[in-house]
Amino acid sequence: ALAESYESPAERQLRLASPSDEYYFFADDRKQIVDYKSDRIVRICAGDSRHLVPLKVTHDDDSTMVHRNDCVRVEAKEIYLEPAEMLPTNAMIQAKVRTES
């Protein structure tokens, strides 16, 4: 049995079926996506969403906002992603993450 509880069957399906470099954020999700011993350059892109809530990227001791259909590159050892504000019910933000170095 899965230890996590899911808001809806659609959310559960998205989480289970998404590729390893693709993340989905619902409501007040927060995920650690990078935890390296040395700095790495990571490209983070927010997908097209009908909601205007940006994705907050917390990296080491700084933070950056990624708006829909936009990307950022950060250099960090540790990176967390989360919606910048609470998302409405059944809303989501999609993010793609790629380590460049």
N, C-alpha and C positions, 0 to 999 in steps of 0.2 A: 504494500500500500504506500501511496505517496504521503510524505510528511507534511507537504505544503497544502494549504487550503486555497481554493480558487474561487474567484467571484462568479464565474460563469463557465459553462462548458466550452464556449468559444475561446475564452482566455486560456483555459487549460490546453486546448488543442494547439493554439498558437505557440505556447511555451514549449510544448513537447515536440512539435514539428519544425520549429525554426532552426536554421543552420547555426553552427557554433559562433559565427561572427555577427549574428543578427539578434537583437534584443527587443522585447516589447515591454512597455511601461504602462501600468494602469494605476488610477487613483493616486496613491502616494508611494508607489514603488521606489526602492533605492537598491541599486545593485553595484557591487564592486566588480569591475570588468578587467582591471589590471592590478597585479601585485608582483612586481619584479624586484630584484636585488639592486639593479642599476637602472638609470634613466633610459627610457625607450621613447621613440616618437610614435604616437598613435593618432590615426585619423578617425574622427568620429563624425558620422553624417546622420542627421535627423531626416526621416522620411517625410513624404507629403501627408499631412494630416489636416482634417477640416477644423481642428482646434488650434487656436493661436498660442497655446502654452508652449514656451521654449523648453528645451532639455537643458538641465543644469549639469555641467561637467565640473566635478570637484577633483582637482589634481594636485597632489602634495599639499602645499599651503595656499592654493589659489583656486579660483573658480571662473568659469567661462560659460556663456549661454550659447546654445546652438538653436537657431530658429528653423522652422520647417523648410525642407529642401535646401539646407545649407550644411556646410562641413567646417570643422576646425581641426587643426593639428596641434597637439600638445605634447610636451616632453616631460615625462614624469615616471616615478616608480609605482605610484598608486593612483588609481583613477576610479571614481564612483560616478554613476549616472542616476538622475532622477528628474521627474517633472519639476519645473521651476515653481509651480503652484499646483494645488490639488486639482486633479482632472475630474470632469463630470463623470457620472456613472456611465459605464460602457464606452468611455473614451479611451484612446490609447495613443502612445507615441512609439514609433518604430525607430530604431537606431541600428546603424551598421558600423562595426568597429574593425579596424585593420591595423595591426602593428607593422610599422614601416622599417624599424631597425631594432 
